[in-house]
Amino acid sequence: MSSLNFDLPADFFWAKSARRVSPRGGVAHKRFETLAEAICCAVEDHGTQRYSVSIDTDETSLSMDEVDAVYRSDAFAAYRKRYSAA
């Protein structure tokens, strides 16, 4: 994975149902000022059940497995501390 710009705005998408077709639209969206905030929300917020997570910026798109890997990486450590304390 190439280096990521954690300061870019990011769109966070997730399916609200494990079923392939949901009667109520099924896809939720939240816009974040930074990719770092979106990654922290995806990993740390356990209040909402999410399926098929994707975080998109103008430069990249990340699946949930990729988000987990970035979140646990040494390069992201400073961002974990910054947004976890908020």
N, C-alpha and C positions, 0 to 999 in steps of 0.2 A: 504494500500500500504506500503510495507516495505521501509526501508531507501534506498535512491538511492545514488550512487557514481557519483556526477556531473562532476568528473574529467576524467571519462572514455571516450575514443573515441566513436563517435556515427555516425550512418548512418541515414540520413533523407530521407524518401521516400514519394512521394505524387503522386496521380493520376492527370494528366493534363486535364482530361475531366470528366464531371459528367456522361457521358454515360458509360455503362458497357464495351463496346468494342470501342477502339479508333483506327482509321486507322493509326495513326503515333506512335504506341508504347504505349503511354498513361501513362507510369510511369517514373517519374524523380527521380534523386538521387543526394544527396550532402553529402559529408563526412566532419565531423567536428572533430576538435581536442578534444573537450569536449562535453559531454551531455548538459551542461549548455548553450553552444553556440547554439546547435541545438534547444533547447527549446526556447531560445530567438528569434531565426530566425523564427521558426514556428509561434510564437504568434505575434511578432512585425513587421515582414516584410509583408507589405500589397501590395507590388508591383507585386506579382504573385498570380493568382487564383489557389487555391489548393483544392483537394478533397481527401478523404480517406488517411489522413496523418498517418504515422507510423514513430516512432523514435526507432531505435534498437541499443543496446550495446551487449557486450558479456554476460551480466547478466540479461537484461530485454528488453521488447518491450512495447512501449507506444502508445496508440491510441490518437487521437486529444483531446478527452474529458479528458483523463488522463494527457496529456501535459498541457492543460488549468488549471487543478486542481493543478498540481505541480507548474506551473508558478505563480499562485496566493497564494501559501502556504507561511507561515512564514519561513519555512526552505529554501526557494529559494530567499528570499528578497535580500540578499547580492549579489547574482548572477545577479538579475535584475539590480541593481544599477551599477555593474561592466560592464556589456555588453551594457547597454543603454547609458552609458557615452562614449563608444568607437566610 
